[in-house]
Amino acid sequence: MNGKNRKDIKAGLKVSIVLKKDQRSGKLTEGIVKDILTNSATHPHGIKVRLENGKVGRVQVIHK
């Protein structure tokens, strides 16, 4: 499951995000969703979230 649909993402989910500074390299950062920052239902580059550790990025992978 990718992170392009807002309905698939909930607070408390474990996800991998790409931080703004890592967009060129594609390096992923893992964490737990605290807040969903994107208001639209979908986003082509992934829904923007804030993790519990305070990092902000776009969801690339949703872990089961």
Order of alpha helices (4+ residues) and beta strands (2+ residues): beta-beta-beta-beta
